[in-house]
Amino acid sequence: MMKLLKISTIIVLLLPFFCLSQSKKAPAKSKSGKKTSSAVFRQKDNVPALIPHKKGNKLGYVNQQKKYVVQPIYDIAMFFSEDCNLLNSKNEAARKYGTANFATVEQNKIVYRINAAGKRVYTYRSEDLGLCREPYKPQKYNAYILDGKYGIIDREKFKDPNDKSQYTVYPQYQYLFILEGKDYEHPMIIAADNDRFGVIDINNKVIVPLQYHDIKRNYSWKIAGLFEVTKDDKTYFYIDTDNKAY
């Protein structure tokens, strides 16, 4: 199978830990109580305050200025987000660690929740994990292949493949994949043409230029509003909808 259709591996072990939302912080304040000057740095409200970042073979967390807040010592580092297993725990003391104020990390096969300062506040125990009850909702839109090209259809309205007006995006791409997100009506879509990946919206507007070797089909968009991309098939990093790298 050609390189284009490879699906990047999702960490299955930790996926049940997340009801997908992220924690954000207000812009940093100086000692005087005033906000940091926007001429120096402007915090993005639609980007997490802390972002997993890999250095060598280890992961830590950087802020939006790409400075490490939590040093890269972990084998796995997930976004600061809710963990529905802990939120539904029978152990009342464990429930508070299921909020989006904490992130799940793993070191030496031991899984922890850490706070925004990087302190380990909870060690996972299987007996503490409750059941996640988030109902499944199918996507409104689907990818559709016509003559070897990918387009987008509204699965509830599409009836006749010969009627061009019924396509939301007429088939023209080498590959399309609709990402699961928080906005059911306006999903982000991984698009590829000439073996290069980018992101489009449901109106076929280019959000991220088609310039990357790959974009992972994972939950980073739904959890954090970021895309995980690579330019060399080796090193992956996160970008936002402005194509800014973290």
C-alpha atoms as an extended CHARMM CRD file, in Angstrom:
* protein
*
       246  EXT
         1         1  MET       CA              0.0000000000        0.0000000000        0.0000000000  PROA      1               0.0000000000
         2         2  MET       CA              1.3460000000        3.4080000000       -0.9190000000  PROA      2               0.0000000000
         3         3  LYS       CA              2.8940000000        5.5960000000        1.7670000000  PROA      3               0.0000000000
         4         4  LEU       CA              0.0100000000        8.0540000000        1.5340000000  PROA      4               0.0000000000
         5         5  LEU       CA             -2.5350000000        5.6870000000        3.0690000000  PROA      5               0.0000000000
         6         6  LYS       CA             -0.5520000000        4.7310000000        6.1710000000  PROA      6               0.0000000000
         7         7  ILE       CA             -2.4540000000        5.4500000000        9.3430000000  PROA      7               0.0000000000
         8         8  SER       CA             -0.3390000000        6.7900000000       12.1870000000  PROA      8               0.0000000000
         9         9  THR       CA             -0.5960000000        4.6910000000       15.3180000000  PROA      9               0.0000000000
        10        10  ILE       CA             -2.8670000000        5.9710000000       18.0710000000  PROA      10              0.0000000000
        11        11  ILE       CA             -1.9060000000        5.1080000000       21.6340000000  PROA      11              0.0000000000
        12        12  VAL       CA             -4.7480000000        2.7250000000       22.4280000000  PROA      12              0.0000000000
        13        13  LEU       CA             -3.7640000000        2.0790000000       26.0180000000  PROA      13              0.0000000000
        14        14  LEU       CA             -4.4880000000        5.6030000000       27.1730000000  PROA      14              0.0000000000
        15        15  LEU       CA             -7.4240000000        6.5610000000       24.9080000000  PROA      15              0.0000000000
        16        16  PRO       CA            -10.1560000000        5.5140000000       27.3920000000  PROA      16              0.0000000000
        17        17  PHE       CA             -8.6240000000        7.9400000000       29.8770000000  PROA      17              0.0000000000
        18        18  PHE       CA             -9.9610000000       10.9610000000       28.0490000000  PROA      18              0.0000000000
        19        19  CYS       CA            -13.2750000000       12.7550000000       27.7910000000  PROA      19              0.0000000000
        20        20  LEU       CA            -11.9770000000       15.1500000000       25.3050000000  PROA      20              0.0000000000
        21        21  SER       CA            -11.4630000000       18.6990000000       26.5580000000  PROA      21              0.0000000000
        22        22  GLN       CA             -8.4240000000       20.7660000000       27.3710000000  PROA      22              0.0000000000
        23        23  SER       CA             -7.2860000000       23.1380000000       30.0570000000  PROA      23              0.0000000000
        24        24  LYS       CA             -6.3180000000       26.6890000000       29.1680000000  PROA      24              0.0000000000
        25        25  LYS       CA             -4.7260000000       29.4530000000       31.2030000000  PROA      25              0.0000000000
        26        26  ALA       CA             -5.2420000000       33.1880000000       31.1760000000  PROA      26              0.0000000000
        27        27  PRO       CA             -2.3940000000       35.3390000000       29.8560000000  PROA      27              0.0000000000
        28        28  ALA       CA              0.5330000000       35.5480000000       32.2470000000  PROA      28              0.0000000000
        29        29  LYS       CA              0.6350000000       38.4730000000       34.6400000000  PROA      29              0.0000000000
        30        30  SER       CA              3.6100000000       40.3910000000       35.9160000000  PROA      30              0.0000000000
        31        31  LYS       CA              4.3290000000       40.8720000000       39.6240000000  PROA      31              0.0000000000
        32        32  SER       CA              2.4630000000       44.1590000000       39.4610000000  PROA      32              0.0000000000
        33        33  GLY       CA             -0.6900000000       42.2660000000       38.4870000000  PROA      33              0.0000000000
        34        34  LYS       CA             -0.7490000000       43.6570000000       34.9440000000  PROA      34              0.0000000000
        35        35  LYS       CA             -0.9160000000       41.4200000000       31.9120000000  PROA      35              0.0000000000
        36        36  THR       CA              2.2510000000       40.7970000000       29.9600000000  PROA      36              0.0000000000
        37        37  SER       CA              2.5600000000       43.2780000000       27.0940000000  PROA      37              0.0000000000
        38        38  SER       CA              1.0290000000       41.9840000000       23.8670000000  PROA      38              0.0000000000
        39        39  ALA       CA              3.9910000000       43.5320000000       22.0450000000  PROA      39              0.0000000000
        40        40  VAL       CA              6.1680000000       40.9110000000       23.7290000000  PROA      40              0.0000000000
        41        41  PHE       CA              3.8690000000       37.9230000000       23.5180000000  PROA      41              0.0000000000
        42        42  ARG       CA              0.1730000000       37.3870000000       22.9390000000  PROA      42              0.0000000000
        43        43  GLN       CA             -1.3630000000       34.2400000000       24.4010000000  PROA      43              0.0000000000
        44        44  LYS       CA             -3.6530000000       32.3810000000       21.9900000000  PROA      44              0.0000000000
        45        45  ASP       CA             -6.9960000000       31.5230000000       23.5370000000  PROA      45              0.0000000000
        46        46  ASN       CA             -7.6360000000       28.6660000000       21.1090000000  PROA      46              0.0000000000
        47        47  VAL       CA             -4.3510000000       26.8900000000       21.8990000000  PROA      47              0.0000000000
        48        48  PRO       CA             -3.5810000000       25.0040000000       25.1460000000  PROA      48              0.0000000000
        49        49  ALA       CA             -1.3320000000       26.7620000000       27.6420000000  PROA      49              0.0000000000
        50        50  LEU       CA              0.8230000000       23.6190000000       27.8870000000  PROA      50              0.0000000000
        51        51  ILE       CA              1.6080000000       21.4440000000       24.8750000000  PROA      51              0.0000000000
        52        52  PRO       CA              3.3380000000       18.0320000000       24.8020000000  PROA      52              0.0000000000
        53        53  HSD       CA              6.7640000000       18.3420000000       23.1720000000  PROA      53              0.0000000000
        54        54  LYS       CA              9.3630000000       15.7110000000       22.3720000000  PROA      54              0.0000000000
        55        55  LYS       CA             13.0950000000       16.1030000000       22.9270000000  PROA      55              0.0000000000
        56        56  GLY       CA             15.1220000000       13.0940000000       21.9210000000  PROA      56              0.0000000000
        57        57  ASN       CA             13.0980000000       10.0940000000       23.0420000000  PROA      57              0.0000000000
        58        58  LYS       CA             11.3460000000       11.8280000000       25.9400000000  PROA      58              0.0000000000
        59        59  LEU       CA              8.3260000000       14.0810000000       26.2670000000  PROA      59              0.0000000000
        60        60  GLY       CA              7.6200000000       17.1250000000       28.3970000000  PROA      60              0.0000000000
        61        61  TYR       CA              5.4470000000       20.2290000000       28.0940000000  PROA      61              0.0000000000
        62        62  VAL       CA              6.1820000000       23.5990000000       26.5480000000  PROA      62              0.0000000000
        63        63  ASN       CA              4.1930000000       26.8130000000       26.7680000000  PROA      63              0.0000000000
        64        64  GLN       CA              3.0550000000       28.7730000000       23.7210000000  PROA      64              0.0000000000
        65        65  GLN       CA              6.4860000000       30.4070000000       23.5870000000  PROA      65              0.0000000000
        66        66  LYS       CA              8.0040000000       26.9210000000       23.1680000000  PROA      66              0.0000000000
        67        67  LYS       CA              9.7500000000       27.0660000000       26.5480000000  PROA      67              0.0000000000
        68        68  TYR       CA              9.7440000000       23.9530000000       28.7180000000  PROA      68              0.0000000000
        69        69  VAL       CA              7.4960000000       24.2000000000       31.7680000000  PROA      69              0.0000000000
        70        70  VAL       CA              7.6150000000       20.4530000000       32.4680000000  PROA      70              0.0000000000
        71        71  GLN       CA             10.9460000000       18.8900000000       31.5600000000  PROA      71              0.0000000000
        72        72  PRO       CA             11.0410000000       16.0510000000       28.9780000000  PROA      72              0.0000000000
        73        73  ILE       CA             11.3430000000       12.9660000000       31.1800000000  PROA      73              0.0000000000
        74        74  TYR       CA              8.2600000000       10.9850000000       30.1540000000  PROA      74              0.0000000000
        75        75  ASP       CA              7.6900000000        8.1460000000       27.7020000000  PROA      75              0.0000000000
        76        76  ILE       CA              4.1190000000        9.3120000000       27.0710000000  PROA      76              0.0000000000
        77        77  ALA       CA              2.6420000000       12.7680000000       27.6650000000  PROA      77              0.0000000000
        78        78  MET       CA             -0.9680000000       13.5630000000       26.8180000000  PROA      78              0.0000000000
        79        79  PHE       CA             -2.7420000000       16.9210000000       26.7140000000  PROA      79              0.0000000000
        80        80  PHE       CA             -4.1910000000       18.4550000000       29.8550000000  PROA      80              0.0000000000
        81        81  SER       CA             -7.7330000000       17.1360000000       29.5430000000  PROA      81              0.0000000000
        82        82  GLU       CA            -10.5230000000       15.3880000000       31.3720000000  PROA      82              0.0000000000
        83        83  ASP       CA            -10.2660000000       11.6810000000       32.1340000000  PROA      83              0.0000000000
        84        84  CYS       CA            -13.7760000000       10.2850000000       32.2040000000  PROA      84              0.0000000000
        85        85  ASN       CA            -12.5710000000        7.0630000000       33.8530000000  PROA      85              0.0000000000
        86        86  LEU       CA            -11.4260000000        9.0190000000       36.8940000000  PROA      86              0.0000000000
        87        87  LEU       CA            -14.3940000000       11.3900000000       36.8240000000  PROA      87              0.0000000000
        88        88  ASN       CA            -16.6560000000        8.3320000000       37.1160000000  PROA      88              0.0000000000
        89        89  SER       CA            -14.4830000000        6.5570000000       39.6740000000  PROA      89              0.0000000000
        90        90  LYS       CA            -16.0560000000        4.8270000000       42.6600000000  PROA      90              0.0000000000
        91        91  ASN       CA            -13.1600000000        6.2630000000       44.6480000000  PROA      91              0.0000000000
        92        92  GLU       CA            -14.2920000000        9.7790000000       45.5210000000  PROA      92              0.0000000000
        93        93  ALA       CA            -10.7170000000       10.8620000000       46.2940000000  PROA      93              0.0000000000
        94        94  ALA       CA             -9.6200000000        9.9610000000       42.7470000000  PROA      94              0.0000000000
        95        95  ARG       CA            -12.3720000000       11.8940000000       40.9650000000  PROA      95              0.0000000000
        96        96  LYS       CA            -10.7860000000       15.3090000000       41.4000000000  PROA      96              0.0000000000
        97        97  TYR       CA             -7.8140000000       14.1670000000       39.3180000000  PROA      97              0.0000000000
        98        98  GLY       CA            -10.1040000000       13.5290000000       36.3550000000  PROA      98              0.0000000000
        99        99  THR       CA            -10.5690000000       17.2310000000       35.5980000000  PROA      99              0.0000000000
       100       100  ALA       CA             -8.8490000000       19.1350000000       32.8010000000  PROA      100             0.0000000000
       101       101  ASN       CA             -6.4790000000       20.6990000000       35.3320000000  PROA      101             0.0000000000
       102       102  PHE       CA             -4.3580000000       17.5610000000       35.0320000000  PROA      102             0.0000000000
       103       103  ALA       CA             -2.5900000000       15.5700000000       32.3080000000  PROA      103             0.0000000000
       104       104  THR       CA             -1.7820000000       11.8790000000       31.9740000000  PROA      104             0.0000000000
       105       105  VAL       CA              1.8750000000       10.8880000000       31.6250000000  PROA      105             0.0000000000
       106       106  GLU       CA              3.7970000000        7.6340000000       31.6990000000  PROA      106             0.0000000000
       107       107  GLN       CA              7.3130000000        6.8970000000       32.8780000000  PROA      107             0.0000000000
       108       108  ASN       CA              8.8080000000        3.4100000000       33.1260000000  PROA      108             0.0000000000
       109       109  LYS       CA              5.3540000000        1.8970000000       32.5040000000  PROA      109             0.0000000000
       110       110  ILE       CA              3.8250000000        3.7200000000       35.4880000000  PROA      110             0.0000000000
       111       111  VAL       CA              0.9850000000        6.1120000000       34.6270000000  PROA      111             0.0000000000
       112       112  TYR       CA              0.4320000000        9.3550000000       36.5510000000  PROA      112             0.0000000000
       113       113  ARG       CA             -1.6630000000       12.4960000000       36.5370000000  PROA      113             0.0000000000
       114       114  ILE       CA              0.3770000000       15.6860000000       36.8500000000  PROA      114             0.0000000000
       115       115  ASN       CA             -0.6130000000       19.2860000000       37.5050000000  PROA      115             0.0000000000
       116       116  ALA       CA              0.4230000000       22.3400000000       35.4800000000  PROA      116             0.0000000000
       117       117  ALA       CA              3.6110000000       22.6780000000       37.5200000000  PROA      117             0.0000000000
       118       118  GLY       CA              4.6150000000       19.1350000000       36.5870000000  PROA      118             0.0000000000
       119       119  LYS       CA              3.9960000000       17.6700000000       40.0460000000  PROA      119             0.0000000000
       120       120  ARG       CA              2.7690000000       14.0690000000       40.1370000000  PROA      120             0.0000000000
       121       121  VAL       CA             -0.4640000000       14.1800000000       42.0840000000  PROA      121             0.0000000000
       122       122  TYR       CA             -1.9650000000       10.7590000000       41.3500000000  PROA      122             0.0000000000
       123       123  THR       CA             -0.7640000000        7.2880000000       40.3060000000  PROA      123             0.0000000000
       124       124  TYR       CA             -3.2590000000        5.2690000000       38.2830000000  PROA      124             0.0000000000
       125       125  ARG       CA             -4.8320000000        2.1980000000       39.8670000000  PROA      125             0.0000000000
       126       126  SER       CA             -7.0950000000       -0.0680000000       37.8130000000  PROA      126             0.0000000000
       127       127  GLU       CA             -9.5910000000       -0.3230000000       40.6700000000  PROA      127             0.0000000000
       128       128  ASP       CA            -10.1060000000        3.4610000000       40.5350000000  PROA      128             0.0000000000
       129       129  LEU       CA            -11.2170000000        3.5370000000       36.9070000000  PROA      129             0.0000000000
       130       130  GLY       CA            -14.9090000000        4.0110000000       36.2490000000  PROA      130             0.0000000000
       131       131  LEU       CA            -16.8240000000        3.6570000000       32.9910000000  PROA      131             0.0000000000
       132       132  CYS       CA            -16.9910000000        6.3490000000       30.3140000000  PROA      132             0.0000000000
       133       133  ARG       CA            -20.5230000000        6.9210000000       29.0870000000  PROA      133             0.0000000000
       134       134  GLU       CA            -20.0190000000        9.3930000000       26.2640000000  PROA      134             0.0000000000
       135       135  PRO       CA            -22.4650000000        8.3420000000       23.4970000000  PROA      135             0.0000000000
       136       136  TYR       CA            -21.1820000000        7.7660000000       19.9760000000  PROA      136             0.0000000000
       137       137  LYS       CA            -22.3120000000       10.2830000000       17.3690000000  PROA      137             0.0000000000
       138       138  PRO       CA            -21.5310000000        9.5260000000       13.7090000000  PROA      138             0.0000000000
       139       139  GLN       CA            -19.9430000000       12.1890000000       11.5350000000  PROA      139             0.0000000000
       140       140  LYS       CA            -22.2670000000       14.4150000000        9.5270000000  PROA      140             0.0000000000
       141       141  TYR       CA            -19.9100000000       14.2790000000        6.5390000000  PROA      141             0.0000000000
       142       142  ASN       CA            -18.1230000000       11.4010000000        4.8410000000  PROA      142             0.0000000000
       143       143  ALA       CA            -15.2870000000       11.1170000000        2.3520000000  PROA      143             0.0000000000
       144       144  TYR       CA            -16.4590000000        9.8730000000       -1.0580000000  PROA      144             0.0000000000
       145       145  ILE       CA            -14.3080000000        8.4040000000       -3.8310000000  PROA      145             0.0000000000
       146       146  LEU       CA            -15.1870000000        9.0620000000       -7.4700000000  PROA      146             0.0000000000
       147       147  ASP       CA            -12.8620000000        8.0080000000      -10.2860000000  PROA      147             0.0000000000
       148       148  GLY       CA            -10.0050000000        7.6150000000       -7.8210000000  PROA      148             0.0000000000
       149       149  LYS       CA            -10.4040000000       11.0900000000       -6.3260000000  PROA      149             0.0000000000
       150       150  TYR       CA            -11.6910000000       11.9990000000       -2.8580000000  PROA      150             0.0000000000
       151       151  GLY       CA            -14.4960000000       14.4300000000       -2.1420000000  PROA      151             0.0000000000
       152       152  ILE       CA            -16.8820000000       15.1570000000        0.7310000000  PROA      152             0.0000000000
       153       153  ILE       CA            -20.5960000000       14.4080000000        1.0050000000  PROA      153             0.0000000000
       154       154  ASP       CA            -23.2980000000       15.0660000000        3.5760000000  PROA      154             0.0000000000
       155       155  ARG       CA            -24.2810000000       11.4790000000        4.2570000000  PROA      155             0.0000000000
       156       156  GLU       CA            -27.8960000000       12.3840000000        5.0590000000  PROA      156             0.0000000000
       157       157  LYS       CA            -28.4580000000       14.3760000000        1.8550000000  PROA      157             0.0000000000
       158       158  PHE       CA            -26.3070000000       12.6410000000       -0.7490000000  PROA      158             0.0000000000
       159       159  LYS       CA            -28.3270000000       10.4970000000       -3.1700000000  PROA      159             0.0000000000
       160       160  ASP       CA            -26.9820000000       10.7520000000       -6.7290000000  PROA      160             0.0000000000
       161       161  PRO       CA            -23.2230000000       10.5870000000       -7.4580000000  PROA      161             0.0000000000
       162       162  ASN       CA            -23.8970000000       11.9240000000      -10.9630000000  PROA      162             0.0000000000
       163       163  ASP       CA            -25.3230000000       15.1760000000       -9.5800000000  PROA      163             0.0000000000
       164       164  LYS       CA            -22.3840000000       17.5270000000       -8.8850000000  PROA      164             0.0000000000
       165       165  SER       CA            -24.5680000000       19.8270000000       -6.7970000000  PROA      165             0.0000000000
       166       166  GLN       CA            -24.9670000000       17.1060000000       -4.1660000000  PROA      166             0.0000000000
       167       167  TYR       CA            -21.2640000000       17.0900000000       -3.2820000000  PROA      167             0.0000000000
       168       168  THR       CA            -20.1320000000       19.2620000000       -0.4010000000  PROA      168             0.0000000000
       169       169  VAL       CA            -16.6160000000       19.1100000000       -1.8780000000  PROA      169             0.0000000000
       170       170  TYR       CA            -16.4700000000       17.6310000000       -5.3660000000  PROA      170             0.0000000000
       171       171  PRO       CA            -13.9050000000       14.7800000000       -5.6650000000  PROA      171             0.0000000000
       172       172  GLN       CA            -10.5310000000       16.3420000000       -6.5230000000  PROA      172             0.0000000000
       173       173  TYR       CA             -8.0700000000       15.2100000000       -3.8410000000  PROA      173             0.0000000000
       174       174  GLN       CA             -5.6830000000       12.2980000000       -3.6030000000  PROA      174             0.0000000000
       175       175  TYR       CA             -6.9260000000       11.6070000000       -0.0800000000  PROA      175             0.0000000000
       176       176  LEU       CA             -9.3000000000       13.0740000000        2.5220000000  PROA      176             0.0000000000
       177       177  PHE       CA             -9.9420000000       12.1970000000        6.1540000000  PROA      177             0.0000000000
       178       178  ILE       CA            -12.5290000000       13.9440000000        8.3320000000  PROA      178             0.0000000000
       179       179  LEU       CA            -11.2310000000       14.5960000000       11.8260000000  PROA      179             0.0000000000
       180       180  GLU       CA            -13.4850000000       14.1740000000       14.8140000000  PROA      180             0.0000000000
       181       181  GLY       CA            -13.9180000000       17.5100000000       16.5420000000  PROA      181             0.0000000000
       182       182  LYS       CA            -16.1670000000       19.5680000000       18.7710000000  PROA      182             0.0000000000
       183       183  ASP       CA            -17.9760000000       21.3160000000       15.8950000000  PROA      183             0.0000000000
       184       184  TYR       CA            -20.2720000000       18.7580000000       14.2520000000  PROA      184             0.0000000000
       185       185  GLU       CA            -21.2870000000       21.1050000000       11.4350000000  PROA      185             0.0000000000
       186       186  HSD       CA            -17.8090000000       22.4260000000       10.5770000000  PROA      186             0.0000000000
       187       187  PRO       CA            -15.1850000000       19.6670000000       10.8460000000  PROA      187             0.0000000000
       188       188  MET       CA            -11.5320000000       19.9600000000        9.9120000000  PROA      188             0.0000000000
       189       189  ILE       CA            -10.4300000000       17.6620000000        7.0910000000  PROA      189             0.0000000000
       190       190  ILE       CA             -6.9880000000       16.2210000000        6.4170000000  PROA      190             0.0000000000
       191       191  ALA       CA             -6.3500000000       16.5990000000        2.6870000000  PROA      191             0.0000000000
       192       192  ALA       CA             -3.5750000000       15.3210000000        0.4500000000  PROA      192             0.0000000000
       193       193  ASP       CA             -2.5270000000       15.9800000000       -3.1080000000  PROA      193             0.0000000000
       194       194  ASN       CA              0.7540000000       15.1540000000       -4.8240000000  PROA      194             0.0000000000
       195       195  ASP       CA              1.7910000000       13.2090000000       -1.6990000000  PROA      195             0.0000000000
       196       196  ARG       CA              1.6270000000       16.3100000000        0.5120000000  PROA      196             0.0000000000
       197       197  PHE       CA             -0.7640000000       16.7610000000        3.4420000000  PROA      197             0.0000000000
       198       198  GLY       CA             -2.6090000000       19.7960000000        4.7460000000  PROA      198             0.0000000000
       199       199  VAL       CA             -5.9900000000       20.7010000000        6.2220000000  PROA      199             0.0000000000
       200       200  ILE       CA             -9.1350000000       22.0890000000        4.5950000000  PROA      200             0.0000000000
       201       201  ASP       CA            -12.5530000000       22.9950000000        5.9560000000  PROA      201             0.0000000000
       202       202  ILE       CA            -15.9720000000       21.9160000000        4.7620000000  PROA      202             0.0000000000
       203       203  ASN       CA            -16.0580000000       24.8260000000        2.2840000000  PROA      203             0.0000000000
       204       204  ASN       CA            -12.8290000000       23.5930000000        0.6700000000  PROA      204             0.0000000000
       205       205  LYS       CA            -10.8910000000       26.4980000000        2.1680000000  PROA      205             0.0000000000
       206       206  VAL       CA             -7.2470000000       25.6650000000        2.8740000000  PROA      206             0.0000000000
       207       207  ILE       CA             -6.5840000000       25.9880000000        6.6200000000  PROA      207             0.0000000000
       208       208  VAL       CA             -3.0990000000       24.4400000000        6.6280000000  PROA      208             0.0000000000
       209       209  PRO       CA             -1.1290000000       24.4430000000        3.3460000000  PROA      209             0.0000000000
       210       210  LEU       CA             -0.5860000000       21.0400000000        1.7560000000  PROA      210             0.0000000000
       211       211  GLN       CA              3.1250000000       20.8930000000        2.5750000000  PROA      211             0.0000000000
       212       212  TYR       CA              3.5790000000       18.1180000000        5.1480000000  PROA      212             0.0000000000
       213       213  HSD       CA              4.6650000000       14.5040000000        4.6710000000  PROA      213             0.0000000000
       214       214  ASP       CA              1.9450000000       13.2740000000        7.0200000000  PROA      214             0.0000000000
       215       215  ILE       CA             -0.6970000000       14.4070000000        9.5150000000  PROA      215             0.0000000000
       216       216  LYS       CA             -1.7480000000       11.9970000000       12.2370000000  PROA      216             0.0000000000
       217       217  ARG       CA             -5.3610000000       10.8520000000       12.3450000000  PROA      217             0.0000000000
       218       218  ASN       CA             -5.7370000000       11.1630000000       16.1070000000  PROA      218             0.0000000000
       219       219  TYR       CA             -7.6180000000       13.1730000000       18.7230000000  PROA      219             0.0000000000
       220       220  SER       CA             -5.2800000000       16.1580000000       18.9990000000  PROA      220             0.0000000000
       221       221  TRP       CA             -7.7080000000       18.3350000000       17.0310000000  PROA      221             0.0000000000
       222       222  LYS       CA            -10.7000000000       17.4260000000       19.1950000000  PROA      222             0.0000000000
       223       223  ILE       CA             -8.8000000000       17.6570000000       22.4750000000  PROA      223             0.0000000000
       224       224  ALA       CA             -6.5410000000       20.6330000000       21.8420000000  PROA      224             0.0000000000
       225       225  GLY       CA             -7.3540000000       22.2820000000       18.5150000000  PROA      225             0.0000000000
       226       226  LEU       CA             -3.9470000000       21.2440000000       17.1210000000  PROA      226             0.0000000000
       227       227  PHE       CA             -2.7020000000       19.0260000000       14.3020000000  PROA      227             0.0000000000
       228       228  GLU       CA              0.2160000000       16.6090000000       14.6840000000  PROA      228             0.0000000000
       229       229  VAL       CA              2.3930000000       16.8260000000       11.5640000000  PROA      229             0.0000000000
       230       230  THR       CA              5.7680000000       15.8140000000       10.1720000000  PROA      230             0.0000000000
       231       231  LYS       CA              8.0250000000       17.0810000000        7.4130000000  PROA      231             0.0000000000
       232       232  ASP       CA             10.3940000000       14.1030000000        7.3750000000  PROA      232             0.0000000000
       233       233  ASP       CA              8.3070000000       11.0800000000        8.4900000000  PROA      233             0.0000000000
       234       234  LYS       CA             10.4040000000       10.9210000000       11.6680000000  PROA      234             0.0000000000
       235       235  THR       CA              9.8100000000       13.9380000000       13.8830000000  PROA      235             0.0000000000
       236       236  TYR       CA              6.2000000000       14.8920000000       14.6090000000  PROA      236             0.0000000000
       237       237  PHE       CA              5.1690000000       18.2130000000       16.1340000000  PROA      237             0.0000000000
       238       238  TYR       CA              1.9860000000       20.1990000000       16.7040000000  PROA      238             0.0000000000
       239       239  ILE       CA              0.6990000000       23.1200000000       14.6610000000  PROA      239             0.0000000000
       240       240  ASP       CA             -2.3630000000       25.3240000000       15.0870000000  PROA      240             0.0000000000
       241       241  THR       CA             -4.8150000000       26.6100000000       12.4980000000  PROA      241             0.0000000000
       242       242  ASP       CA             -2.4060000000       29.4480000000       11.6710000000  PROA      242             0.0000000000
       243       243  ASN       CA              0.2410000000       26.8270000000       10.8040000000  PROA      243             0.0000000000
       244       244  LYS       CA              2.3230000000       27.9040000000       13.8110000000  PROA      244             0.0000000000
       245       245  ALA       CA              4.5300000000       25.1020000000       15.1560000000  PROA      245             0.0000000000
       246       246  TYR       CA              4.9270000000       24.1430000000       18.8160000000  PROA      246             0.0000000000
